[in-house]
Amino acid sequence: MKIFLDTIGCRLNQAEIESMSHQFRAAGHEIVASAEHADMAVVNTCAVTTQAASDSRGKIRTIARAGVNEIVATGCWTTLQPKETAALPNVKHVIANDKKDLLVPQVLNLEPSTFDLEPIDRIPIPGLHRRTRAFIKVQDGCDNKCTFCVTTLARGEGRSRPLADVINDVNAALAGDSKEIVLTGVHLGSWGQEMNSHLRELVKALLRETDVKRLRLSSLEPWDLDADFFSLWRDKRLMPHLHLPLQSGSDSTLKRMARKTTTESFRELVHAARTVIPDVAITTDIIAGFPGETDEEFAETLNFINEMQFSGGHVFSYSLRPGTGAARMKGQVKPELRKRRNHILQETIEESASSYREKFIGQTMSVLWESTTEYGEYGWRMEGWTGNYLRVSAIAPSPRWNEVNEVVLERMDGEKIVGAILS
């Protein structure tokens, strides 16, 4: 059977469809790059914002219009809105997050043990979700109670995957020629808490017990880390990039969000990271127009972002999510004001991001090529990522997808850097 996989939202969703791809292939099925060629489709939905929920519904409808008669819907939006999901065209299976790990055997009517009998190497998913980097799920769920977040409702309590299972997944990805491993989770920094362990122990084990060449951590909540955590980066296989969600630069807003951090503790953490990891890229998430956000609180956030000089980040206009604490708060900010504040914050972060990128012009850095965008008069246009998450474009005489090259960074081109591959 030919199966199309699609996903909306976070890197954890990407990691999950990679796992599904592995299982479908182990059962003898083919993963295809487009819905038009598929007998079945699986859509891993998202609900983090109203736009993500809308995109999830749109994906399912588009796949149905492409002629796929058997659609499997799963993920956060599906978990929160199972009846609405089931009413969409050609949806034959609605599988909540707590049953997602058994999705493949369930839809194929197979015993789960089938997949343990035929271990196979990772092959990247074809089409839009073809990634050189392997996203490995190490944790799911979250015990935090951030008042804006619907993910805790959709994903449940935090739980860690056993170390041995993570190591097996990493080794399978490496055997499939993955050059970079990205660890993902809803609350990644909480890995190991049920086992009286810590994420640092997982990282140490992977560096010690696998042949990983590039290891990257996805989003980390700042309160899960201390200054000693950054000593792990003495091992150069750990990529010098930290994504630390801030959400607001105002302490009073952070308190309403129920974030377990303050601007002072965040400042100290960033200082510690920059002291230990030279040229580290620190990116973040910010919410514009959280309920009750005054002009003064917005100004505090803007000033703090200017101070932190992030190398990039995502700005989200506050999205009211039913069932969350923030949805019941007074002082909902008008959509047009949220949008205006969003624009200001994005411009501010882009200014510091541009300054960060500028520092590396003239340097030679290793780049992992993730896509081939076009073929022109001078060769193949390649795009990829440095260890500190700079997006680089260069011309190559042949396609170099999933290869690592030394590249001289020559000039800025918007959010990318144009470079020249060293022969």
C-alpha positions as CSV (number, residue, x, y, z in Angstrom):
1,M,0.0,0.0,0.0
2,K,1.2,3.6,-0.8
3,I,1.0,5.9,2.2
4,F,1.3,9.7,2.4
5,L,2.3,11.3,5.7
6,D,1.8,14.9,6.6
7,T,2.2,17.1,9.7
8,I,1.5,20.5,11.1
9,G,3.3,22.2,13.9
10,C,6.2,21.3,16.1
11,R,9.3,19.2,15.7
12,L,7.8,16.6,17.9
13,N,5.1,16.0,15.3
14,Q,7.8,15.7,12.7
15,A,9.6,13.1,15.0
16,E,6.3,11.1,15.3
17,I,5.7,10.9,11.6
18,E,9.3,9.8,11.1
19,S,8.5,6.9,13.5
20,M,5.3,6.1,11.7
21,S,7.2,6.1,8.4
22,H,9.7,3.6,9.9
23,Q,6.9,1.3,11.1
24,F,4.9,1.4,7.8
25,R,8.0,0.5,5.9
26,A,8.8,-2.3,8.3
27,A,5.4,-3.7,7.6
28,G,6.1,-3.7,3.9
29,H,4.4,-0.5,2.7
30,E,5.7,2.4,0.6
31,I,5.8,6.1,1.7
32,V,5.0,8.4,-1.1
33,A,5.8,12.1,-1.6
34,S,2.3,13.3,-2.5
35,A,-1.3,12.6,-1.7
36,E,-2.2,12.1,-5.3
37,H,-0.3,8.8,-5.4
38,A,-1.5,7.5,-2.0
39,D,-4.0,4.8,-0.9
40,M,-3.9,6.0,2.7
41,A,-2.8,9.3,4.4
42,V,-1.9,10.1,8.0
43,V,-2.2,13.7,9.2
44,N,-0.5,14.6,12.5
45,T,-2.5,17.7,13.5
46,C,-1.7,20.7,15.7
47,A,-3.8,22.9,18.0
48,V,-1.3,25.4,19.5
49,T,-3.0,28.3,17.8
50,T,-6.3,28.9,16.0
51,Q,-4.3,29.1,12.8
52,A,-2.7,25.7,13.4
53,A,-6.1,24.2,14.0
54,S,-7.4,25.7,10.8
55,D,-4.3,24.5,8.9
56,S,-5.0,21.0,10.3
57,R,-8.5,21.0,9.0
58,G,-7.3,22.4,5.7
59,K,-4.7,19.7,5.3
60,I,-7.3,16.9,5.7
61,R,-9.6,18.5,3.2
62,T,-6.9,19.0,0.7
63,I,-5.8,15.4,0.9
64,A,-9.4,14.2,0.5
65,R,-9.7,16.3,-2.6
66,A,-6.6,14.7,-3.9
67,G,-8.4,11.4,-4.0
68,V,-7.3,9.7,-0.8
69,N,-10.2,7.7,0.4
70,E,-8.7,6.5,3.7
71,I,-7.4,9.3,6.0
72,V,-6.0,8.7,9.5
73,A,-6.2,11.8,11.7
74,T,-4.1,12.1,14.9
75,G,-2.3,14.7,16.9
76,C,-3.3,17.6,19.2
77,W,-6.3,19.1,17.3
78,T,-7.7,15.6,16.7
79,T,-7.4,14.8,20.4
80,L,-9.2,18.0,21.4
81,Q,-11.8,17.9,18.7
82,P,-12.5,14.2,17.8
83,K,-16.1,14.7,16.6
84,E,-15.2,17.6,14.4
85,T,-12.3,15.5,13.0
86,A,-14.5,12.5,12.3
87,A,-16.9,14.7,10.3
88,L,-14.2,15.8,7.8
89,P,-14.2,14.1,4.4
90,N,-12.7,10.6,4.1
91,V,-11.5,10.5,7.7
92,K,-11.8,6.8,8.6
93,H,-9.6,6.7,11.7
94,V,-9.5,9.2,14.6
95,I,-6.6,8.4,16.9
96,A,-5.9,10.5,20.0
97,N,-2.4,11.3,21.2
98,D,-2.5,8.7,24.0
99,K,-3.0,6.0,21.3
100,K,-0.6,7.5,18.7
101,D,2.3,5.1,19.4
102,L,0.1,2.2,18.3
103,L,-1.4,4.0,15.3
104,V,0.4,2.0,12.6
105,P,-0.5,-1.5,13.9
106,Q,-4.0,-0.3,14.6
107,V,-4.7,0.9,11.1
108,L,-3.0,-2.1,9.6
109,N,-4.7,-4.6,12.0
110,L,-1.3,-5.9,13.1
111,E,0.3,-6.9,16.4
112,P,2.6,-4.2,17.7
113,S,5.4,-6.7,18.1
114,T,5.6,-7.0,14.3
115,F,7.9,-3.9,14.2
116,D,10.4,-5.4,16.7
117,L,10.9,-8.3,14.4
118,E,12.1,-6.4,11.3
119,P,14.4,-3.6,12.4
120,I,15.3,-1.3,9.4
121,D,17.4,1.8,8.9
122,R,15.8,5.2,8.8
123,I,15.0,6.6,5.4
124,P,13.9,10.2,5.2
125,I,10.3,10.9,4.4
126,P,9.9,11.9,0.8
127,G,8.3,15.2,-0.3
128,L,7.9,18.3,1.9
129,H,9.0,16.5,5.1
130,R,12.2,15.0,3.7
131,R,14.8,16.0,6.3
132,T,18.5,15.2,6.5
133,R,18.3,15.7,10.3
134,A,16.6,12.9,12.2
135,F,14.1,14.2,14.8
136,I,14.0,11.7,17.7
137,K,11.2,11.8,20.3
138,V,12.5,11.4,23.8
139,Q,9.7,12.7,25.9
140,D,6.0,13.5,25.6
141,G,3.4,15.4,27.7
142,C,3.9,18.3,30.1
143,D,3.3,19.0,33.8
144,N,3.6,22.8,33.5
145,K,0.4,24.8,33.7
146,C,1.2,27.8,31.4
147,T,-2.1,29.6,31.1
148,F,-1.9,30.1,27.4
149,C,-1.0,26.5,26.4
150,V,-3.5,23.9,25.2
151,T,-0.8,21.4,24.5
152,T,-0.9,20.1,28.1
153,L,-4.6,19.3,27.6
154,A,-3.9,17.5,24.3
155,R,-0.7,15.7,25.3
156,G,-1.3,14.8,29.0
157,E,1.2,14.4,31.8
158,G,4.9,14.4,31.2
159,R,6.6,11.1,30.5
160,S,10.1,10.1,29.4
161,R,11.1,7.4,27.0
162,P,13.6,4.9,28.3
163,L,17.2,5.6,27.6
164,A,17.7,2.3,25.8
165,D,14.8,3.1,23.4
166,V,16.2,6.5,22.6
167,I,19.7,5.0,21.9
168,N,18.1,2.4,19.6
169,D,16.3,5.1,17.7
170,V,19.5,7.2,17.4
171,N,21.5,4.2,16.1
172,A,18.8,3.4,13.6
173,A,18.9,7.0,12.3
174,L,22.7,6.9,12.1
175,A,22.6,3.5,10.3
176,G,20.3,5.3,7.8
177,D,23.1,7.8,7.2
178,S,21.6,10.7,9.3
179,K,24.3,13.3,9.9
180,E,22.5,15.1,12.6
181,I,20.2,14.0,15.4
182,V,17.7,16.4,17.0
183,L,16.2,15.5,20.4
184,T,12.5,16.6,20.7
185,G,9.7,16.5,23.3
186,V,6.8,18.6,24.5
187,H,8.9,19.4,27.7
188,L,12.3,18.2,26.6
189,G,14.1,19.5,29.7
190,S,12.0,17.3,32.0
191,W,13.4,14.1,30.5
192,G,14.3,11.6,33.3
193,Q,12.3,13.3,36.1
194,E,10.4,10.0,36.8
195,M,13.7,8.1,37.0
196,N,15.5,10.7,39.3
197,S,17.6,11.6,36.3
198,H,18.1,14.7,34.1
199,L,18.4,15.5,30.4
200,R,22.1,16.0,30.9
201,E,22.4,12.3,31.6
202,L,20.6,11.4,28.3
203,V,22.9,13.7,26.4
204,K,26.0,12.3,28.0
205,A,24.9,8.7,27.2
206,L,24.2,9.5,23.6
207,L,27.6,11.2,23.2
208,R,29.3,8.3,24.9
209,E,27.4,5.3,23.5
210,T,26.6,6.3,19.9
211,D,28.6,7.6,16.9
212,V,26.5,10.7,16.5
213,K,28.5,13.5,14.8
214,R,26.0,16.4,15.3
215,L,23.6,16.4,18.2
216,R,21.1,19.2,18.6
217,L,18.5,19.9,21.3
218,S,15.2,21.4,20.5
219,S,13.2,23.8,22.7
220,L,14.3,23.9,26.4
221,E,12.4,25.6,29.1
222,P,14.8,27.9,31.0
223,W,13.8,26.7,34.5
224,D,15.0,23.2,33.7
225,L,18.6,24.3,33.2
226,D,21.5,25.6,35.3
227,A,24.9,27.0,34.5
228,D,26.6,23.6,34.8
229,F,24.3,22.2,32.0
230,F,26.3,24.2,29.4
231,S,29.5,22.4,30.3
232,L,28.2,19.6,28.0
233,W,29.1,21.8,25.1
234,R,32.7,21.1,25.6
235,D,32.0,18.2,23.3
236,K,31.9,19.8,19.9
237,R,29.4,17.3,18.6
238,L,26.7,19.3,20.5
239,M,25.5,22.0,18.2
240,P,25.9,25.5,19.6
241,H,22.3,26.5,19.4
242,L,19.8,26.9,22.3
243,H,16.1,27.6,21.8
244,L,14.9,29.1,25.1
245,P,11.2,30.1,25.0
246,L,10.8,33.4,26.9
247,Q,7.2,34.3,26.0
248,S,7.4,37.7,27.6
249,G,10.0,40.2,28.8
250,S,7.6,41.5,31.5
251,D,7.7,39.9,35.0
252,S,4.1,40.7,35.6
253,T,3.0,39.1,32.3
254,L,5.2,36.1,33.0
255,K,3.4,35.7,36.3
256,R,0.0,35.7,34.6
257,M,1.3,33.2,32.1
258,A,2.4,30.9,35.1
259,R,5.9,30.7,33.6
260,K,8.4,29.5,36.1
261,T,11.0,32.1,35.3
262,T,11.7,35.8,35.7
263,T,13.6,38.2,33.5
264,E,16.5,38.2,35.9
265,S,16.8,34.4,36.0
266,F,16.5,34.3,32.2
267,R,19.2,37.0,31.9
268,E,21.6,35.0,34.2
269,L,21.0,31.8,32.2
270,V,21.7,33.5,28.9
271,H,24.9,35.0,30.3
272,A,26.0,31.6,31.6
273,A,25.4,30.0,28.2
274,R,27.3,32.7,26.3
275,T,30.2,32.5,28.8
276,V,30.7,28.8,28.2
277,I,29.7,28.4,24.5
278,P,31.4,30.8,22.2
279,D,29.2,32.3,19.5
280,V,26.2,30.3,20.7
281,A,22.9,31.0,18.9
282,I,20.1,31.7,21.3
283,T,16.6,31.8,19.8
284,T,13.3,32.2,21.6
285,D,9.5,32.4,21.4
286,I,7.5,35.5,22.3
287,I,3.7,36.0,22.6
288,A,2.3,39.4,21.6
289,G,-0.9,40.7,23.2
290,F,-1.3,38.2,26.1
291,P,-4.5,39.0,28.1
292,G,-4.0,42.1,30.2
293,E,-0.8,43.2,28.5
294,T,-0.5,46.9,29.1
295,D,1.5,49.4,27.0
296,E,4.0,49.4,29.9
297,E,4.4,45.6,29.9
298,F,4.8,45.6,26.2
299,A,7.5,48.2,26.5
300,E,9.3,46.0,29.1
301,T,9.2,43.1,26.7
302,L,10.5,45.1,23.9
303,N,13.4,46.5,26.0
304,F,14.3,43.0,27.3
305,I,14.4,41.6,23.8
306,N,16.7,44.4,22.8
307,E,18.9,43.6,25.7
308,M,19.0,39.8,25.1
309,Q,20.1,40.2,21.4
310,F,18.6,37.0,20.3
311,S,19.9,35.3,17.1
312,G,16.4,34.6,16.0
313,G,12.9,33.7,17.2
314,H,9.2,33.2,16.6
315,V,6.6,35.8,17.6
316,F,3.1,34.6,18.0
317,S,0.0,36.8,18.4
318,Y,-1.9,35.5,21.4
319,S,-4.4,33.0,20.4
320,L,-7.4,32.2,22.7
321,R,-7.5,28.5,23.3
322,P,-10.6,27.1,24.9
323,G,-10.0,25.3,28.2
324,T,-6.9,27.3,29.1
325,G,-6.6,29.7,32.0
326,A,-5.8,32.7,29.8
327,A,-9.1,32.2,27.9
328,R,-10.9,33.2,31.0
329,M,-8.8,36.2,31.8
330,K,-10.1,39.7,31.7
331,G,-8.5,42.3,29.5
332,Q,-8.3,40.4,26.2
333,V,-6.2,42.5,23.9
334,K,-7.8,43.6,20.6
335,P,-6.7,41.6,17.6
336,E,-5.4,44.7,15.7
337,L,-3.3,45.6,18.7
338,R,-1.9,42.1,19.0
339,K,-1.0,42.2,15.3
340,R,0.7,45.6,15.6
341,R,2.7,44.5,18.6
342,N,3.6,41.2,16.8
343,H,5.0,43.3,13.9
344,I,7.2,45.4,16.2
345,L,8.5,42.4,18.1
346,Q,9.4,40.6,14.8
347,E,11.3,43.6,13.5
348,T,13.2,43.9,16.8
349,I,14.2,40.2,16.8
350,E,15.2,40.3,13.1
351,E,17.5,43.3,13.8
352,S,19.5,41.3,16.4
353,A,19.3,38.2,14.2
354,S,20.8,40.1,11.3
355,S,23.6,41.5,13.5
356,Y,24.3,37.9,14.7
357,R,24.6,36.6,11.2
358,E,26.8,39.5,10.1
359,K,29.4,38.4,12.6
360,F,30.2,35.3,10.7
361,I,30.7,36.8,7.3
362,G,34.2,35.8,6.1
363,Q,34.4,32.8,8.4
364,T,34.6,29.1,7.3
365,M,31.9,26.9,8.8
366,S,30.6,23.3,8.4
367,V,27.2,23.2,6.7
368,L,24.8,20.2,6.5
369,W,22.9,20.4,3.2
370,E,19.2,19.8,3.6
371,S,17.7,20.8,0.3
372,T,18.5,21.3,-3.4
373,T,16.3,24.2,-4.5
374,E,17.2,24.5,-8.2
375,Y,19.7,23.8,-11.0
376,G,21.1,26.7,-12.9
377,E,23.9,27.8,-15.2
378,Y,26.6,27.4,-12.5
379,G,25.4,24.2,-10.8
380,W,23.0,23.1,-8.0
381,R,21.7,25.6,-5.5
382,M,22.1,24.0,-2.1
383,E,20.7,25.2,1.3
384,G,21.6,23.9,4.7
385,W,22.5,24.7,8.3
386,T,25.6,25.5,10.2
387,G,26.0,24.1,13.7
388,N,24.8,27.4,15.2
389,Y,21.7,27.4,13.0
390,L,22.7,29.8,10.3
391,R,20.9,29.1,7.0
392,V,23.4,29.0,4.2
393,S,23.0,28.9,0.4
394,A,25.8,27.9,-2.0
395,I,26.3,26.5,-5.5
396,A,27.6,23.0,-5.9
397,P,28.7,21.1,-9.1
398,S,26.5,18.1,-8.0
399,P,23.6,17.6,-5.5
400,R,25.0,17.3,-2.0
401,W,21.9,16.5,0.0
402,N,22.8,15.1,3.4
403,E,26.5,15.9,2.9
404,V,28.6,18.2,5.2
405,N,31.0,20.7,3.6
406,E,33.2,23.4,4.8
407,V,31.8,26.7,3.4
408,V,33.2,30.2,3.3
409,L,30.4,32.6,4.3
410,E,30.6,35.5,1.9
411,R,27.5,37.8,2.1
412,M,24.1,38.3,3.5
413,D,21.0,37.5,1.5
414,G,18.0,38.4,3.6
415,E,17.7,35.7,6.3
416,K,20.2,33.5,4.5
417,I,24.0,33.7,4.1
418,V,25.5,33.0,0.7
419,G,28.7,31.0,0.8
420,A,31.2,29.2,-1.3
421,I,32.0,25.5,-0.8
422,L,35.7,24.7,-0.3
423,S,36.9,22.1,-2.7
